């Protein structure tokens, strides 16, 4: 009986669907025919209007027929109302004409056919989508909700099931050991094979041996239950791999700092947290593995007041790093970018872009930029080589004439004006180009160059020519990341390179992380790049303030 009722309901639903579809098509066709009829009527009125403009002696049947045929009407029958369906009376300013024309269906058959095919296709699409929607798989969360409501015992809130997307994490780990590996051994290949063998049950395990001697390991889509165990297992695997080379090693030789996070997290924060966790593990005698999460707790900790961050600056609790940019043609460091890292009391070293959103006072922004400029110039004065260094400044200071005057004097007194470059984002230039051009004009007289940073699309030709001492363009990380698999990004970079070549300006890439990205950028004509693929940040130890 139950099966019979279900079949009956299914047939009734189908009948309703068919009836609804037929009614919808009939209504749409009626509206379409009405619109086409209005169009025909408008043409008829235009004919009567033209006839009305003729003199009375020229209103002959031949003349009226000629005008009617221009609008697709056949002939003039009489000045009285006709009785046929193909005849229609048209009136304008007291003048009546009865004209014959093809029926709407005959005249607009192609239009009606096209729209009916469109209507039927749309209804079929809606029906098939509805069928798929009815049999869609239920989510894990909704199934558990149904089970919990049907069960007499409710689950405690502490063990309420998560959504499927929230139960998978990525893990980034930095592994370091107090042992020098034999130069005959390819550390990258050696650990890639070992880790791929021991962690083959995970979706992805990528390994990169850094120039500093640390091993960067990334696991993707790890269940939350395995997050706490994967680093202990990683420590054991790496220790056993090193034990083969040196049997007298102890477990405390290997230290791991890790950060677990969810997809699309800020990679800069992930790297900084892993570095901080590694520092904790290295400085601890008994704890060999330390892991921290990138979650709301970290975000809350980062929400310190701007006074706290400026206090770190005043106390000298910061480190100046330099990110080298390699030239493909010269096969050497072309220039470097100055980056500030503040030593946070809880999070360790954090980058400037992580705490700058918390700084709103122009006075504090002024202090931050003056600190970067002052210490960068000190480094340039001490260094014997002629490598150039680029500095990023806040647009508020570029618009401050007092700061610009201070900057010009500071660079002039340093004697290294030709080795200093300033980076400005394309967004800031478009919104504050007048103030920026005024400041750049003063710097160009000193021989100081300018780089246009965060470029994501083709720039107007007059923009590149208008900036004084324009030396290069830097592509945005969003354009460079995964460019080897994205045709749209490749097309954008190719257009930017072609435009820059016309004015003789090189194009550099930022954030290169893989060999595939590097090869693709070289093929597109990019002349240099920087990123963790080449080297980690170069630290200036003498600038640590404590």
C-alpha positions in Angstrom: 0.0 0.0 0.0 2.8 2.4 0.9 4.5 1.6 -2.4 1.3 2.3 -4.3 0.9 5.6 -2.6 4.4 6.6 -3.4 3.9 5.7 -7.1 0.7 7.7 -7.2 2.3 10.7 -5.6 5.1 10.5 -8.2 2.6 10.4 -11.1 0.7 13.3 -9.6 3.9 15.4 -9.3 4.8 14.7 -12.9 1.3 15.7 -14.0 1.7 18.9 -12.0 5.1 19.6 -13.6 3.8 19.0 -17.1 0.7 21.2 -16.5 2.8 23.9 -15.0 5.3 23.8 -17.9 2.5 23.9 -20.6 0.8 26.8 -18.8 4.1 28.7 -18.5 4.9 28.3 -22.2 1.4 29.4 -23.2 1.6 32.5 -21.0 5.0 33.4 -22.3 3.9 32.9 -25.9 0.8 35.1 -25.3 3.0 37.9 -23.9 5.5 37.5 -26.8 2.7 37.6 -29.4 1.2 40.7 -27.7 4.6 42.5 -27.8 5.0 41.6 -31.5 1.5 42.8 -32.2 2.3 46.1 -30.5 5.4 46.4 -32.8 3.3 45.8 -35.9 0.7 48.4 -34.7 3.5 50.9 -34.2 4.6 50.4 -37.8 1.0 50.9 -39.0 0.8 54.2 -37.1 4.1 55.3 -38.7 2.5 54.7 -42.1 -0.6 56.7 -41.3 1.7 59.5 -39.9 3.7 59.7 -43.2 0.4 59.7 -45.3 -1.0 62.5 -43.1 2.1 64.6 -43.9 1.3 64.3 -47.6 -0.8 66.9 -49.3 -4.4 65.9 -50.0 -4.0 65.7 -53.8 -1.0 63.3 -53.3 -2.9 60.8 -51.1 -3.4 58.4 -53.9 -3.7 54.6 -53.5 -0.4 54.2 -55.4 1.5 56.6 -53.1 0.0 55.1 -50.0 0.8 51.5 -51.2 4.4 52.5 -51.8 4.7 53.9 -48.3 3.0 50.8 -46.8 5.3 48.4 -48.7 8.3 50.1 -47.2 7.1 48.9 -43.7 6.2 45.4 -44.9 2.5 46.0 -45.3 0.9 44.6 -48.4 -1.6 47.2 -49.7 -4.3 49.7 -48.8 -7.7 48.3 -48.9 -10.0 51.3 -48.0 -10.4 54.1 -45.6 -13.0 52.0 -43.6 -12.6 49.3 -41.1 -12.0 45.9 -42.7 -13.4 42.7 -41.4 -10.6 40.3 -42.0 -8.1 39.3 -39.2 -5.3 40.3 -41.5 -6.7 43.8 -41.8 -6.3 46.5 -39.1 -7.4 50.1 -38.8 -4.7 52.6 -37.9 -5.5 56.1 -36.8 -3.4 59.3 -36.6 -4.7 62.8 -36.0 -8.2 62.0 -37.4 -6.9 60.0 -40.5 -8.0 56.4 -40.6 -6.4 53.8 -42.9 -7.2 50.1 -43.1 -4.0 48.2 -44.0 -3.4 44.5 -44.6 -0.3 42.8 -43.2 0.9 39.2 -42.7 -0.3 37.6 -39.5 2.0 37.8 -36.4 2.8 34.1 -36.6 3.7 34.2 -40.3 5.7 37.5 -40.0 7.7 36.6 -36.8 7.9 32.8 -37.1 11.6 32.7 -36.6 11.4 34.9 -33.5 8.6 32.8 -32.0 10.5 29.5 -32.7 13.7 30.8 -31.1 12.0 32.0 -27.9 10.0 28.8 -27.6 13.2 26.7 -27.8 14.7 29.0 -25.2 11.6 28.6 -22.9 11.5 24.8 -23.3 15.3 24.6 -22.7 15.0 26.7 -19.5 12.1 24.6 -18.1 14.0 21.3 -18.9 17.1 22.7 -17.1 15.0 23.7 -14.1 13.3 20.3 -14.0 16.6 18.4 -14.1 18.1 20.7 -11.5 15.1 20.0 -9.3 15.6 16.2 -9.7 19.2 16.5 -8.7 18.3 18.7 -5.8 15.9 16.1 -4.5 18.4 13.3 -4.4 21.4 15.4 -3.2 23.6 13.8 -0.5 23.0 15.1 3.0 25.9 16.7 4.7 27.6 15.0 7.7 26.4 17.8 9.9 22.7 17.5 8.9 22.7 13.7 9.2 24.0 14.0 12.7 21.4 16.6 13.5 18.7 14.2 12.4 20.2 11.4 14.4 20.5 13.6 17.5 16.9 14.9 17.2 15.5 11.3 16.7 17.6 9.9 19.6 16.3 10.2 23.1 19.8 11.1 24.5 21.3 14.4 23.2 25.0 14.7 22.6 26.9 17.1 24.8 27.8 20.4 23.3 31.5 19.6 23.8 31.4 16.7 21.3 29.0 18.2 18.8 30.2 17.1 15.3 32.0 19.6 13.2 31.3 20.5 9.6 33.3 18.5 7.2 35.3 21.5 5.9 36.3 22.6 9.4 37.7 19.2 10.3 40.7 19.2 8.0 43.8 21.3 8.6 47.1 22.0 6.9 50.3 21.7 8.9 53.5 23.6 8.2 56.6 22.4 10.1 60.2 23.6 10.3 62.7 20.9 11.3 66.2 21.7 12.5 69.1 19.5 13.8 72.5 20.0 15.2 74.4 17.9 12.7 76.1 18.8 9.4 75.0 16.5 6.6 77.7 15.2 4.2 77.8 17.4 1.1 77.7 14.3 -1.1 74.1 13.6 0.1 71.3 15.5 -1.6 69.3 16.5 1.5 66.3 17.6 -0.5 66.0 14.4 -2.3 66.9 12.3 0.7 64.2 13.6 3.0 61.6 13.9 0.2 61.9 10.1 -0.4 61.9 9.2 3.3 58.9 11.4 4.2 56.9 10.3 1.1 57.4 6.7 2.2 56.3 7.2 5.8 53.5 9.7 5.1 52.0 8.2 2.0 48.5 7.9 3.5 48.1 11.7 3.5 46.9 13.8 0.6 50.0 15.8 0.1 53.4 16.0 1.8 55.8 18.5 0.3 59.4 18.9 1.5 61.9 21.7 0.9 65.4 21.9 2.2 66.2 25.6 3.0 69.5 27.2 2.7 69.6 27.8 6.4 69.8 24.0 7.0 66.2 23.7 8.1 63.7 21.4 6.5 60.3 22.9 5.7 57.5 20.3 5.5 53.9 20.9 4.6 51.0 18.4 5.1 47.6 19.2 3.6 44.1 18.1 4.6 45.0 16.5 7.9 42.1 15.3 10.2 42.0 17.2 13.5 42.6 14.0 15.4 46.0 13.4 13.6 47.3 17.0 14.0 48.7 16.5 17.4 50.4 13.2 16.5 51.8 14.0 13.1 54.6 16.2 14.4 55.7 13.5 16.9 55.8 11.1 14.1 57.7 13.5 11.9 60.3 14.0 14.7 60.8 10.2 14.9 61.1 9.8 11.2 63.7 12.6 10.8 65.6 11.3 13.9 65.8 7.8 12.5 67.0 9.1 9.1 69.8 11.1 10.8 70.6 8.1 13.1 71.7 6.1 10.0 74.3 8.8 9.2 75.4 9.3 12.8 74.6 6.5 15.2 75.6 8.5 18.3 72.9 11.2 17.9 70.3 11.8 20.6 66.7 12.8 20.1 67.2 16.3 21.5 69.4 16.9 18.4 66.2 17.3 16.3 63.8 20.2 17.0 60.5 20.9 15.3 58.4 24.0 15.3 55.0 23.8 13.6 51.8 25.6 12.9 48.5 24.1 12.0 45.9 26.1 10.1 43.0 25.9 7.7 43.2 26.5 3.9 43.6 30.1 2.6 45.3 31.3 5.7 47.9 34.1 5.6 51.1 32.2 4.7 53.2 35.0 6.3 51.6 34.4 9.6 51.9 30.7 9.3 55.7 31.0 8.6 56.2 33.4 11.5 54.3 31.2 13.9 56.3 28.2 12.8 59.6 30.2 13.3 58.4 31.2 16.8 57.5 27.6 17.7 60.9 26.4 16.5 62.6 29.0 18.7 60.6 27.7 21.7 61.6 24.1 20.9 65.3 24.9 20.4 65.5 26.8 23.7 63.8 24.0 25.6 65.9 21.0 26.8 63.0 18.5 27.2 60.5 19.7 24.6 61.6 18.7 21.1 58.3 19.5 19.3 56.3 22.7 19.7 53.1 23.4 17.7 50.9 26.4 17.7 47.5 27.1 15.9 46.7 29.9 13.6 43.2 30.6 14.8 41.1 33.3 16.6 43.4 33.0 19.6 46.3 34.2 17.5 44.2 36.9 15.9 43.1 38.1 19.3 46.7 38.3 20.5 47.6 40.3 17.4 45.0 42.9 18.3 47.4 44.8 20.5 47.1 48.5 20.7 49.3 50.5 18.4 51.1 52.0 21.4 52.3 48.5 22.3 53.9 48.0 18.9 55.5 51.5 18.8 56.8 50.8 22.3 58.7 47.7 20.8 60.2 50.1 18.2 61.3 52.6 20.7 62.9 49.9 22.9 64.8 48.6 19.9 63.0 45.2 20.0 63.1 44.7 16.3 65.3 43.1 13.6 65.9 44.3 10.1 65.9 41.7 7.4 66.7 41.9 3.7 64.9 39.9 1.0 67.3 39.5 -2.0 66.1 39.8 -5.5 68.0 37.7 -8.1 68.6 38.8 -11.7 68.2 36.0 -14.2 70.6 37.5 -16.7 73.4 38.3 -14.2 72.7 35.2 -12.1 73.4 37.3 -9.0 71.6 39.5 -6.4 70.4 42.6 -8.2 69.0 44.3 -5.1 67.3 43.7 -1.8 64.1 44.7 0.0 64.3 46.0 3.6 61.8 44.3 5.9 61.2 45.0 9.5 60.4 42.3 12.1 59.2 43.2 15.6 59.9 40.9 18.5 56.5 40.4 20.1 56.5 39.3 23.8 54.1 36.4 23.0 54.3 35.7 19.3 58.0 36.2 18.7 59.1 37.8 15.4 56.2 39.2 13.5 56.3 41.1 10.2 55.4 44.7 9.8 52.3 44.0 7.6 50.8 41.9 10.4 50.6 44.8 12.8 50.4 47.8 10.5 46.6 47.4 10.2 46.5 48.2 14.0 48.4 51.5 13.6 46.2 54.4 12.8 48.1 57.4 14.2 50.1 59.4 11.6 52.6 60.1 14.3 53.2 56.4 14.9 53.4 55.7 11.2 55.9 58.4 10.9 58.0 56.9 13.7 57.9 53.4 12.0 59.0 54.6 8.6 61.8 56.8 10.0 63.1 53.8 11.9 63.2 51.7 8.8 64.9 54.5 6.7 67.4 55.3 9.4 68.6 51.7 10.0 68.6 50.8 6.3 70.9 53.8 5.5 73.2 52.7 8.4 73.5 49.2 6.9 74.2 50.7 3.4 77.0 52.9 4.8 78.6 49.9 6.5 78.3 47.5 3.5 81.2 47.7 1.0 79.3 46.3 -2.0 77.1 48.4 -4.3 73.9 46.4 -4.0 70.8 48.5 -4.0 68.1 48.3 -1.3 64.4 49.2 -1.7 62.2 50.5 1.1 58.4 50.5 1.5 56.9 53.6 3.1 53.4 54.4 4.1 51.5 56.7 1.6 50.6 59.0 4.5 54.2 60.0 4.9 54.6 60.5 1.1 51.8 63.1 1.4 53.6 64.8 4.4 55.9 67.6 3.1 57.7 67.6 6.5 58.5 63.9 6.3 59.6 64.2 2.6 62.0 67.1 3.5 63.4 65.0 6.4 63.8 62.1 4.0 65.6 64.1 1.3 68.0 65.5 3.9 68.6 62.1 5.5 69.5 60.5 2.1 71.7 63.4 1.1 73.7 63.2 4.4 74.1 59.4 4.1 76.0 59.6 0.8 74.3 56.4 -0.5 71.5 58.0 -2.5 72.2 56.1 -5.6 71.8 52.8 -3.7 68.4 53.5 -2.2 65.1 52.8 -3.9 61.6 53.3 -2.7 58.7 51.0 -3.5 55.1 52.3 -3.9 52.1 50.2 -4.6 50.1 50.8 -7.8 47.0 51.3 -5.7 48.6 54.1 -3.6 50.1 55.8 -6.8 46.7 56.0 -8.5 45.0 57.5 -5.4 47.8 59.9 -4.3 49.8 60.4 -7.5 50.1 64.2 -7.2 51.8 64.1 -3.8 53.9 61.1 -4.8 55.1 62.7 -8.0 56.2 65.8 -6.1 58.2 63.7 -3.6 59.7 61.5 -6.4 60.8 64.6 -8.3 62.9 65.7 -5.3 64.4 62.2 -4.8 65.2 61.8 -8.5 67.6 64.8 -8.3 69.6 62.8 -5.7 69.8 59.7 -7.9 67.3 57.7 -5.9 65.1 55.3 -7.8 61.5 54.3 -7.6 59.8 50.9 -8.0 56.1 50.3 -8.7 55.0 47.4 -6.5 51.9 45.2 -6.3 51.2 45.4 -10.1 48.4 43.1 -11.1 47.3 44.4 -14.5 48.5 46.5 -17.5 49.3 50.1 -16.5 48.6 53.1 -18.7 51.6 54.1 -20.8 51.7 57.6 -19.4 51.9 56.3 -15.9 55.3 54.7 -16.5 56.6 57.8 -18.2 55.3 60.2 -15.6 57.1 58.7 -12.6 60.6 60.3 -12.2 63.5 57.9 -11.9 61.2 54.9 -12.5 63.5 51.8 -12.4 61.4 48.7 -12.3 58.0 47.1 -11.9 57.2 44.4 -9.3 54.4 41.9 -9.9 52.0 41.2 -7.1 52.1 37.9 -5.3 48.5 37.2 -6.5 49.7 37.2 -10.1 52.8 35.1 -9.5 51.4 32.4 -7.2 50.5 29.3 -9.2 51.1 31.1 -12.5 52.4 27.9 -14.1 48.8 26.5 -14.0 46.8 29.7 -14.6 46.5 30.9 -18.2 44.8 34.1 -17.2 47.7 35.1 -14.9 50.2 34.3 -17.7 48.3 36.5 -20.1 48.3 39.4 -17.7 52.0 39.1 -17.0 52.8 38.8 -20.7 51.0 42.1 -21.3 52.7 43.8 -18.4 56.1 42.7 -19.7 55.4 43.9 -23.2 54.3 47.3 -22.0 57.3 47.7 -19.8 59.7 46.7 -22.6 58.4 49.6 -24.7 59.7 52.1 -22.1 62.8 50.1 -21.2 61.7 49.1 -17.7 62.4 45.6 -16.2 59.7 43.5 -14.6 60.4 41.6 -11.4 58.4 38.9 -9.6 57.6 38.6 -5.9 56.9 35.5 -3.9 58.4 32.8 -6.2 58.2 29.5 -4.3 58.5 26.7 -6.9 60.7 25.8 -9.9 57.6 25.6 -12.1 56.7 29.2 -11.3 60.3 30.3 -12.0 60.4 28.6 -15.4 57.1 30.1 -16.4 58.1 33.6 -15.4 61.4 33.4 -17.3 59.5 32.3 -20.4 57.2 35.3 -20.1 60.1 37.7 -20.1 60.4 38.6 -16.4 64.0 39.6 -15.6 64.3 38.9 -11.9 62.5 37.5 -8.9 62.5 37.2 -5.1 60.9 34.7 -2.8 61.6 31.7 -0.5 62.5 29.6 -3.6 65.8 31.4 -3.8 66.7 32.2 -0.2 65.3 33.1 3.3 65.5 36.6 4.6 69.0 37.8 5.3 69.2 39.1 8.9 71.3 42.0 10.1 72.3 40.9 13.6 73.9 44.1 14.6 70.5 45.9 14.5 69.0 43.8 17.2 68.2 46.2 19.9 68.7 44.0 23.0 
